[in-house]
Amino acid sequence: MATSSAKDPIVYVIDDDEGARHSLEFLLDVAEIRVRSFASADAFLQSSPPLTGACVVTDVRMPGTSGVELAAKLKQRDAAVPVIVITGHADVPLAIQAMKAGAADFIEKPFDDETILSSIRKSLAEKTGDDQLQAERNEVIERIELLSAREREVVDGLVAGKANKVIAFDLEISPRTVEVYRANAMMKMQAKTLSDLVRMMTIAQFS
């Protein structure tokens, strides 16, 4: 394994689940990425670790300060550290709140190793400025314009965290039809997962 130094990028893992925290620590260690973990966002904030060249990976739901509140506090402090939020499927609305608060990405559980590593590496490598964010937002908006009116309604329901059956009820169509519109929308948006789709729509609305 390569020797790391204090100048190397570092990932701060924040999760009250000890097993999940240690698992991610091990994954990053094997990937030769410096890592330090905290059992809570409050412990992380109290520690005030250096944020230059860092990335934060935090769970959404934790005792005390939540992942959403953490992202907001870091943004208020003008900290440029990217925050990746880990969320359960039922927490998609919370993940959207986190992105409004300044989170760089969110990843749904369960996730595979490559998904989280790819997001972390991207966050550590990018020096995202206003121009780059605007370019990404413009690209997403162009894709949104490809959606039909009904596809957009279905997407809006998904972004709101609604299940297919609820969207079907709201639009007075069948759940199967919702699935078709959802699949078409994801293809047009070039989204591989629901998380991708929600992230794109959030970028378009709140960047």
C-alpha positions in Angstrom: 0.0 0.0 0.0 1.3 3.5 -0.8 2.4 5.7 2.1 0.0 8.6 2.6 0.7 12.0 4.1 -1.2 14.8 5.6 -1.2 16.5 2.2 -3.2 13.6 0.6 -6.9 14.0 0.1 -9.0 12.6 3.1 -12.5 11.3 3.5 -14.4 11.9 6.7 -17.0 9.2 7.2 -19.8 10.1 9.6 -22.3 7.4 10.5 -23.8 6.3 13.9 -23.9 2.7 12.6 -20.6 1.3 13.7 -20.7 -1.6 11.2 -21.4 0.6 8.2 -18.8 3.1 9.4 -16.0 0.4 9.7 -17.0 -1.2 6.4 -16.6 2.1 4.5 -13.3 2.8 6.4 -12.0 -0.6 5.3 -13.1 0.0 1.7 -11.3 3.4 1.5 -8.2 2.0 3.2 -7.9 -0.8 0.6 -8.5 1.9 -2.1 -5.5 3.8 -0.6 -7.6 6.8 0.3 -7.0 8.4 3.7 -10.0 8.1 5.9 -11.1 9.2 9.4 -14.5 8.4 10.9 -16.9 9.9 13.4 -19.9 8.4 15.1 -21.9 11.6 14.8 -22.0 14.9 13.0 -21.7 16.6 16.3 -18.4 14.8 17.1 -17.2 15.8 13.6 -18.1 19.5 14.1 -16.6 19.6 17.6 -13.4 18.1 16.3 -13.2 20.7 13.5 -10.8 18.7 11.3 -9.1 20.4 8.3 -11.4 20.5 5.3 -8.9 21.5 2.6 -8.7 18.6 0.1 -11.4 16.7 2.0 -14.7 15.0 1.3 -17.4 14.2 3.8 -19.6 11.1 3.5 -22.5 11.2 5.9 -25.6 9.3 6.7 -28.9 11.2 6.6 -30.4 10.0 9.8 -28.3 10.2 12.9 -28.9 11.2 16.6 -28.2 14.9 17.1 -27.2 16.9 14.0 -28.5 15.1 10.9 -26.7 14.8 7.6 -28.9 17.5 6.1 -28.2 19.9 9.0 -24.4 19.1 8.6 -24.4 20.0 4.9 -26.2 23.2 5.7 -23.8 24.2 8.5 -20.7 23.5 6.3 -22.3 25.7 3.6 -23.0 28.5 6.1 -19.3 28.4 7.1 -18.4 28.8 3.4 -16.6 25.4 3.5 -16.0 24.2 0.0 -15.8 20.6 1.1 -18.1 18.3 -0.9 -20.6 16.4 1.1 -22.0 13.0 -0.1 -25.2 11.9 1.6 -26.0 8.2 2.1 -29.7 7.6 2.3 -32.3 4.8 2.6 -34.9 4.5 -0.2 -37.5 6.1 2.0 -35.2 9.1 2.7 -35.1 10.5 -0.9 -37.0 13.6 0.1 -34.4 14.1 2.9 -31.6 13.7 0.4 -33.2 16.4 -1.8 -33.2 18.7 1.2 -29.5 17.9 1.7 -28.8 18.9 -1.9 -30.7 22.1 -1.4 -28.4 22.6 1.7 -25.3 22.2 -0.5 -24.6 18.5 -0.6 -22.7 17.4 -3.7 -24.3 14.0 -4.2 -26.5 11.4 -2.6 -26.3 7.6 -2.8 -29.1 5.2 -2.0 -28.7 2.1 0.2 -27.8 -0.5 -0.6 -24.9 0.6 -2.8 -22.0 -1.3 -4.3 -18.3 -0.5 -3.6 -17.7 1.1 -7.0 -20.7 3.4 -6.7 -19.4 5.0 -3.5 -15.8 5.0 -4.6 -16.6 6.7 -7.9 -18.6 9.4 -6.2 -15.8 10.0 -3.6 -13.1 10.1 -6.2 -15.1 12.5 -8.4 -15.7 14.8 -5.4 -12.0 14.7 -4.4 -10.8 15.4 -7.9 -13.2 18.2 -8.9 -12.6 21.8 -8.2 -16.1 22.7 -9.0 -16.6 26.4 -9.8 -19.7 28.4 -10.7 -19.0 28.1 -14.4 -18.8 24.3 -14.2 -22.0 24.1 -12.1 -23.8 26.3 -14.6 -22.7 24.2 -17.5 -23.9 21.0 -15.8 -27.2 22.7 -14.9 -27.7 23.8 -18.6 -27.0 20.3 -19.8 -29.6 18.9 -17.4 -32.2 21.5 -18.4 -31.7 20.5 -22.1 -32.5 16.9 -21.2 -35.6 18.0 -19.2 -36.9 19.8 -22.3 -36.9 16.4 -24.1 -39.5 15.1 -21.6 -43.2 15.0 -22.6 -45.6 16.7 -20.2 -46.7 13.4 -18.7 -43.1 12.2 -18.3 -42.4 15.4 -16.5 -45.3 14.9 -14.2 -44.1 11.4 -13.3 -40.6 12.7 -12.7 -41.9 15.5 -10.5 -43.7 12.9 -8.4 -40.5 10.8 -8.1 -38.5 13.8 -7.0 -41.2 14.5 -4.4 -40.4 11.0 -3.0 -43.8 9.5 -4.1 -44.2 5.8 -4.9 -45.3 4.7 -8.3 -48.8 3.8 -7.0 -49.2 7.2 -5.4 -48.2 8.9 -8.7 -50.6 6.7 -10.6 -53.4 7.7 -8.3 -52.6 11.4 -8.5 -52.4 11.3 -12.3 -55.4 8.9 -12.7 -53.3 6.4 -14.7 -52.2 2.8 -14.0 -49.0 2.0 -12.0 -47.8 0.1 -15.1 -48.2 3.3 -17.2 -46.2 5.2 -14.6 -43.4 2.6 -14.9 -43.4 3.2 -18.7 -43.2 7.0 -18.4 -40.6 6.6 -15.7 -38.4 4.3 -17.9 -38.7 6.7 -20.8 -37.9 9.7 -18.7 -34.8 8.0 -17.3 -33.6 7.1 -20.8 -34.1 10.7 -22.0 -32.3 12.1 -18.9 -29.5 9.5 -19.2 -30.1 8.5 -15.6 -29.0 5.0 -14.6 -30.7 5.1 -11.2 -33.5 6.9 -9.5 -30.8 8.7 -7.5 -29.3 10.0 -10.7 -32.6 11.2 -11.9 -33.5 13.0 -8.6 -30.0 14.6 -8.5 -30.3 16.0 -12.0 -33.7 17.4 -11.3 -32.5 18.9 -8.0 -29.5 20.5 -9.8 -31.8 22.1 -12.4 -34.1 23.5 -9.7 -31.7 24.6 -7.0 -28.3 25.2 -8.4 
